[in-house]
């Protein structure tokens, strides 16, 4: 059984940086795809970024391009979301997903960007 464990800082001022991590525990199988969605209060969940094994394909939401990166450590079965130049509108609950034969979701991490 795969468990998705999220962790990372959760509060920062606008213009600052945060880094979230997402680890697949309970499995030795490699992560095929890992990504992040977020949900702001009163809004629908939206795609942020994803990456495939070996970084063959990487995708970003337009509004985070140039500010966010999504490294994937294949050896550690861990992915990250490095968020720089954060804006207030980046505030929301961030959910990691990963695909190992099927999709698994993390519990979510609240990110708050203050003015």
Contact map, one row per residue, 1 for C-alpha under 8 A:
1110000000000000000000000110000000000000000000000000000000000000000000000000000000000000000000000000000000000000000
1111000000000000000000011110000000000000000000000000000000000000000000000000000000000000000000000000000100000000000
1111100000000000000000011100000000000000000000000000000000000000000000000000000000000000000000000000000101000000000
0111110000000000000001111000000000000000000000000000000000000000000000000000000000000000000000011100000111100000000
0011111000000000000011111000000000000000000000000000000000000000000000000000000000000000000000000000000001100000000
0001111100000000000111100000000000000000000000000000000000000000000000000000000000000000000000010000000001111000000
0000111110000000000111000000000000000000000000000000000000000000000000000000000000000000000000000000000000001000000
0000011111000000011110000000000000000000000000000000000000000000000000000000000000000000000000000000000000001000000
0000001111100000011100000000000000000000000000000000000000000000000000000000000000000000000000000000000000000010000
0000000111110000010000000000000000000000000000000000000000000000000000000000000000000000000000000000000000001111000
0000000011111000010000000000000000000000000000000000000000000000000000000000000000000000000000000000000000000011110
0000000001111101110000000000000000000000000000000000000000000000000000000000000000000000000000000000000000000001110
0000000000111111000000000000000000000000000000000000000000000000000000000000000000000100000000000000000000000000111
0000000000011111000000000000000000000000000000000000000000000000000000000000000000001111000000000000000000000000111
0000000000001111100000000000000000000000000000000000000000000000000000000000000000011110000000000000000000000000000
0000000000011111110000000000000000000000000000000000000000000000000000000000000000011100000000000000000000000000000
0000000000010011111000000000000000000000000000000000000000000000000000000000000001111100000000000000000000000000000
0000000111110001111100000000000000000000000000000000000000000000000000000000000001110000000000000000000000000000000
0000000110000000111110000000000000000000000000000000000000000000000000000000000111100000000000000000000000000000000
0000011110000000011111000000000000000000000000000000000000000000000000000000000111000000000000000000000000000000000
0000111100000000001111100000000000000000000000000000000000000000000000000000011110000000000000000000000000000000000
0001111000000000000111110000000000000000000000000000000000000000000000000000011100000000000000010000000001000000000
0001110000000000000011111000000000000000000000000000000000000000000000000001111000000000000000000000000000000000000
0111100000000000000001111110001000000000000000000000000000000000000000000000110000000000000000000100000000000000000
0111100000000000000000111110000000000000000000000000000000000000000000000000100000000000000000000000000000000000000
1110000000000000000000011111000000000000000000000000000000000000000000000000000000000000000000000000000000000000000
1100000000000000000000011111100000000000000000000000000000000000000000000000000000000000000000000000000000000000000
0000000000000000000000000111110000000000000000000000000000000000000000000000000000000000000000000000000000000000000
0000000000000000000000000011111000000000000000000000000000000000000000000000000000000000000000000001000000000000000
0000000000000000000000000001111100000000000000000000100000000000000000000100100000000000000000000001000000000000000
0000000000000000000000010000111111000000000000000001100000000000000000000100100000000000000000000111000000000000000
0000000000000000000000000000011111000000000000000001100000000000000000000000000000000000000000000111000000000000000
0000000000000000000000000000001111100000000000000111100000000000000000000000000000000000000000000111000000000000000
0000000000000000000000000000001111110000000000000111000000000000000000010000001000000000000000011110000000000000000
0000000000000000000000000000000011111000000000011110000000000000000001000000000000000000000000011100000000000000000
0000000000000000000000000000000001111100000000111100000000000000000000000000000010000000000001111000000000000000000
0000000000000000000000000000000000111110000011111000000000000000000000000000000000000000000001111000000000000000000
0000000000000000000000000000000000011111000011110000000000000000000000000000000000000000000111100000000000000000000
0000000000000000000000000000000000001111101111000000000000000000000000000000000000000000000111000000000000000000000
0000000000000000000000000000000000000111111110000000000000000000000000000000000000000000001110000000000000000000000
0000000000000000000000000000000000000011111000000000000000000000000000000000000000000000000100000000000000000000000
0000000000000000000000000000000000000001111100000000000000000000000000000000000000000000000000000000000000000000000
0000000000000000000000000000000000000011111110000000000000000000000000000000000000000000000000000000000000000000000
0000000000000000000000000000000000000011011111000000000000000000000000000000000000000000000000000000000000000000000
0000000000000000000000000000000000001111001111100000000000000000000000000000000000000000000000000000000000000000000
0000000000000000000000000000000000001110000111110000000000000000000000000000000000000000000000000000000000000000000
0000000000000000000000000000000000011100000011111000000000011000000000000000000000000000000000000000000000000000000
0000000000000000000000000000000000111100000001111100000000011001000000000000000000000000000000000000000000000000000
0000000000000000000000000000000000111000000000111110000001111000000001000000000000000000000000000000000000000000000
0000000000000000000000000000000011110000000000011111000001110000000001000000000000000000000000000000000000000000000
0000000000000000000000000000000011100000000000001111101111100000000001110000000000000000000000000000000000000000000
0000000000000000000000000000001111000000000000000111111111000000000000000000000000000000000000000000000000000000000
0000000000000000000000000000011110000000000000000011111100000000000000010100000000000000000000000000000000000000000
0000000000000000000000000000000000000000000000000001111100000000000000010100000000000000000000000000000000000000000
0000000000000000000000000000000000000000000000000011111111000000000000010000000000000000000000000000000000000000000
0000000000000000000000000000000000000000000000000011111111000000000000000000000000000000000000000000000000000000000
0000000000000000000000000000000000000000000000000011001111100000000000000000000000000000000000000000000000000000000
0000000000000000000000000000000000000000000000001111001111110000000001000000000000000000000000000000000000000000000
0000000000000000000000000000000000000000000000001110000011111000000000000000000000000000000000000000000000000000000
0000000000000000000000000000000000000000000000111100000001111101100000000000000000000000000000000000000000000000000
0000000000000000000000000000000000000000000000111000000000111111100000000000000000000000000000000000000000000000000
0000000000000000000000000000000000000000000000000000000000011111100000000000000000000000000000000000000000000000000
0000000000000000000000000000000000000000000000000000000000001111100000000000000000000000000000000000000000000000000
0000000000000000000000000000000000000000000000010000000000011111111100000000000000000000000000000000000000000000000
0000000000000000000000000000000000000000000000000000000000011111111100000000000000000000000000000000000000000000000
0000000000000000000000000000000000000000000000000000000000000001111110000000000000000000000000000000000000000000000
0000000000000000000000000000000000000000000000000000000000000001111110000000000000111100000000000000000000000000000
0000000000000000000000000000000000000000000000000000000000000001111111000000000011110000000000000000000000000000000
0000000000000000000000000000000000000000000000000000000000000000011111100000000111100000000000000000000000000000000
0000000000000000000000000000000000100000000000001110000001000000000111110000001111000000000000000000000000000000000
0000000000000000000000000000000000000000000000000010000000000000000011111000001111000000000000000000000000000000000
0000000000000000000000000000000001000000000000000010111000000000000001111100111100000000000000000000000000000000000
0000000000000000000000000000000000000000000000000000000000000000000000111111111000000000000000000000000000000000000
0000000000000000000000000000011000000000000000000000110000000000000000011111110000000000000000000000000000000000000
0000000000000000000000000000000000000000000000000000000000000000000000001111110000000000000000000000000000000000000
0000000000000000000000100000000000000000000000000000000000000000000000001111110000000000000000000000000000000000000
0000000000000000000000111000011000000000000000000000000000000000000000011111111000000000000000000000000000000000000
0000000000000000000011110000000000000000000000000000000000000000000000011111111100000000000000000000000000000000000
0000000000000000000011100000000001000000000000000000000000000000000001111000111110000000000000000000000000000000000
0000000000000000001111000000000000000000000000000000000000000000000011110000011111000000000000000000000000000000000
0000000000000000001110000000000000010000000000000000000000000000000111100000001111100000000000000000000000000000000
0000000000000000111100000000000000000000000000000000000000000000000111100000000111110000000000000000000000000000000
0000000000000000111000000000000000000000000000000000000000000000001110000000000011111100000000000000000000000000000
0000000000000011110000000000000000000000000000000000000000000000001100000000000001111100000000000000000000000000000
0000000000000111100000000000000000000000000000000000000000000000001000000000000000111110000000000000000000000000000
0000000000001111100000000000000000000000000000000000000000000000001000000000000000111111010000000000000000000000100
0000000000000110000000000000000000000000000000000000000000000000000000000000000000001111111000000000000000000000100
0000000000000100000000000000000000000000000000000000000000000000000000000000000000000111111000000000000000000001111
0000000000000000000000000000000000000000000000000000000000000000000000000000000000000011111000000000000000000000100
0000000000000000000000000000000000000000000000000000000000000000000000000000000000000111111100000000000000000011100
0000000000000000000000000000000000000001000000000000000000000000000000000000000000000011111110000000000000000111100
0000000000000000000000000000000000000111100000000000000000000000000000000000000000000000011111000000000000000111000
0000000000000000000000000000000000000111000000000000000000000000000000000000000000000000001111100000000000011110000
0000000000000000000000000000000000011110000000000000000000000000000000000000000000000000000111110000000000011110000
0000000000000000000000000000000000011100000000000000000000000000000000000000000000000000000011111000000011111000000
0001010000000000000001000000000001111000000000000000000000000000000000000000000000000000000001111100000011110000000
0001000000000000000000000000000001111000000000000000000000000000000000000000000000000000000000111110001111000000000
0001000000000000000000010000001111100000000000000000000000000000000000000000000000000000000000011111001110000000000
0000000000000000000000000000001111000000000000000000000000000000000000000000000000000000000000001111111100000000000
0000000000000000000000000000111110000000000000000000000000000000000000000000000000000000000000000111111100000000000
0000000000000000000000000000000000000000000000000000000000000000000000000000000000000000000000000011111000000000000
0000000000000000000000000000000000000000000000000000000000000000000000000000000000000000000000000011111100000000000
0000000000000000000000000000000000000000000000000000000000000000000000000000000000000000000000001111111110000000000
0111000000000000000000000000000000000000000000000000000000000000000000000000000000000000000000001111011111000000000
0001000000000000000000000000000000000000000000000000000000000000000000000000000000000000000000111100001111100000000
0011110000000000000001000000000000000000000000000000000000000000000000000000000000000000000000111000000111110000000
0001110000000000000000000000000000000000000000000000000000000000000000000000000000000000000000110000000011111000000
0000010000000000000000000000000000000000000000000000000000000000000000000000000000000000000011110000000001111100000
0000011101000000000000000000000000000000000000000000000000000000000000000000000000000000000011100000000000111110000
0000000001000000000000000000000000000000000000000000000000000000000000000000000000000000001111000000000000011111000
0000000011100000000000000000000000000000000000000000000000000000000000000000000000000000011111000000000000001111100
0000000001110000000000000000000000000000000000000000000000000000000000000000000000000001011100000000000000000111110
0000000000111100000000000000000000000000000000000000000000000000000000000000000000000111111000000000000000000011111
0000000000111100000000000000000000000000000000000000000000000000000000000000000000000001000000000000000000000001111
0000000000001100000000000000000000000000000000000000000000000000000000000000000000000001000000000000000000000000111
